[in-house]
Each structure stands twice: as C-alpha cells, then as structure tokens.
Amino acid sequence: MKVSKAAVIDTASQIADEHGLHNVSLKVIAEKLCIRTPSLYNHIDNLDSLLREVAHKGMRTMNERLERVAIGKSGDAALKAVGIEYLNFMIEHPGIYETIQWATWNGTSETAEIYENYTSLLKTLIRSCQLQEKYVGEVLDIFTGIFHGYTTLQLRYAFDNPNPVRERLSNTLDTILLGIYQKYK
C-alpha cells in the first residue's frame, strides 16, 4: 500500500476521534498504516507538525460546515444554526476538536489565519443582528465562549442523545440573544 501525507493525516484524525488525542502517536499511526515508524518521516516532520495538520484540516472542515449552514440566514437564525453545527462537528469529531484546541496553544500563523476565517464569519452574522458596530468584538467573545464552553460541557451527554443537547443549546442561545439585544441594540 502506498502511503501519502493525506493518508497519514487521515489516519491520525481517525485515531484521535476513536481513541482521543492522547492516543495519537507515530508508532500507532505507523502500525495502522502497516509501515515502520521511520517511514512516516517521508511525509511529516514530527508529531507536533502532524497534529497541526490534523487541526488545520479539521478547522477548515468545520469552517466550511459553519458557512454552509449560515447560507441564506441572518441574525438569530444564522447564529443558532452555526452554534448547533459547531456542536454537531464536536459530536462527530471529538478527537479532531481536541486537536484543534491543542493547536490553539501550539499553532502557527496558519492556525491563526484559519481561526480568523471562523471569527470573520461570526462577525458577519453578528452584524446581521443590527447591533451597534462598536460592540461586535464584545459580542463575538460571548458567542465564541458559549459555542466552545457550552458544547464542551455538554459533549458527554450529546454522545448518548444529541437531540436534547441541541435543543438546550438552542434555548441557551435564545436567552443569550435576548440579553445581547437588550444591552447592545
């Protein structure tokens, strides 16, 4: 079997999703690909650079999914759709999401650029709520905190039964939006 860089990244992603980031190692990846560990260096520099590749691919995929659910929506509906899709991504890819969080501390300028695409989408959606422009950054902080914090706290429940978690997130976002409109309109 011919191994490619894409196959190495996909294998690392699969291991992370199935067994958690802490179980991703070059040895495990090589075993799964039926190659010797040193052969991985034909495709990657080291484990950290591979994890960044996994994170970047995951971030891009998540951004694409968020953009897709926001198409044709604005205001509350768009922000809620993005929040639910954020949760959906975490449910489907818990290890990749964990790797994305690792990359926020161990990233590069490329990591920051991909993250900027995510925040740019959120800023556009926040602006569609007709809030005062001077508060867009503050409201962005609220939504990024809610999306990450709430979904991370609820993830263990979402694996067993995601629909009630999605509904609670939607209700939480309704409550947050009420407060945001009262304070920032």
N, C-alpha and C positions, 0 to 999 in steps of 0.2 A: 504494500500500500504506500503510495506517495503521500508524504506529509507536507502540508503547506502551512504558512503562517496563519491563514484563516482557520485551518483545522485545529491548530494549537490554541488559538483564541477561543474557538467554539467549544473545544474540549474543556478548557479551563472554566469557561462560563457554565457549562453543564455540571461540572463538579461542584462549583460554587453554589449553584441553585439546588442541587440534590443533597449536598453534604455540608454546606457552609463555607465561608471564605477561609476559615482556619484549617480546612482540609485540602486546600489547593496547594500543591507542591509540585515541583518539577518532576520528582520521582513518580508521583501519582499520575500526572499528565502523560508522562512517557509510557508508563505501564498501560494506560488506557489506549494509547495510540500504537502500542506494540512496537515501541522503539526504545533505544537506550537513551538515558537521560542526557548524555553529552550531545546527542543528535539534535536536541531542542535548540541548542545554541546556533544552529544553522538558520533559525527563524526568529530568535529573540535574543536580547542582550542579557537579561536576568529576570528573576521572578517579579521584581517590582515593575519593570517596564512591561511585562506581560499583564500584570494586574491593571496597570494604567490603560493598556489596550482594551482589556475586558470592560473597564469602567467607561472608557470613551465610546466604545461601540454601544454599550447599554444606555449611556446618556443620550446618544444620537437617536437610538431607537425610541427611547422614552419621549424625547422632544418631538419626534415625528408623530407619535401617537397622540400627544397632547395637542399638537397643531391640528391634527385630523379631526379630533372631537370638537375643537373650537370653531371649525369652519361653519359659517352660516349662523353663528350665535354671537351674542354680545352680552355685556352686563352680567347679571346674576347667573343666567343660564350658562354662559360660557365658563365662568369661574367654577360653577358647580360641576359642569361636565369635565373640566380639567382636573378638579380635585378627585372626582370619582375615578378617572382614568389613571391618575397618579397612584391611587390605591390599587387599582387593577394590575398595574405594572408590578407593584411590590408583591402582590399575591402570586403572580405568575413567575416572578424572577427575584426571589428573596436574596439569593446569593449574589446576583449581579447588583442588586440595590445595595447590599452590604459593601460590595467592592466599590461602588460609586461613592459611598460615604468615606471609605478608606482613601479614595483618590482626592477627596476634598482637602485632606490633610497632607497628601503625598503627591499632589498633582503638579502639572506643568502649566505653561502658558496655554497650551492646547486645552487642558482641562478647564481653565478659566474661560476660554473662548466659548466652549460648548455650554458651560453653565450660563454665560451671558446670553446665549440664544434662548435658554429657558426663562431667564428673568425678563428678557425683552418681550417674549410672548405674554407673560403675566402683566407687564406694564401696559401693553396694548389693551389687554382685556380689562384692566383696572380703569384705564382711561375711558373705556366704553361705558363705564358706570356713571360717567359725568361728574366725577369728583373733582375737587379743586386740584389743579396740577401740582401745587406745592406739597400736597400730601401723598402723591403717588409712591414715593420711596417708602414712606412710613407704612402705607397700606400693603406694599409689596412685602415688607418684613413680616407683617401679620399673616399674609397668605402663605409665604414660604414656611413660616414657623408652624402654621396649622397643618399644611399638607404633610410636612415631614413628621412633626411631632405626633399629631393625632393618628396618622396612618401607622407609624412605627409602634405606638402604644397598642393599637387595635389589631395589629397583624396576626397575632397568635389566635385571636377569635375568628379572623377573616378566613384562615385556612379551613376551619371546620364548617363555617356557614357565612359566606361573604355577604349575602343579601342584607341581613340586619346591620352589618357594619357599614355597608354602603348607605343604607337609609339613615343611620345615626350620623354619618359624616355629612350627608346632605342637610340634615336638621341642624347640625353644628354650623355649617356654612351659612344657612339661613339666619341663624342667630348672630353670627359674626357680621354678616352683611347689614342686618338691622342696625347694629351698633355703629358700623362704619358709616352708613348713610346719616345717622343722627349726628355723628361727630364731624364728618369731613365734607358734607354736601355744601 
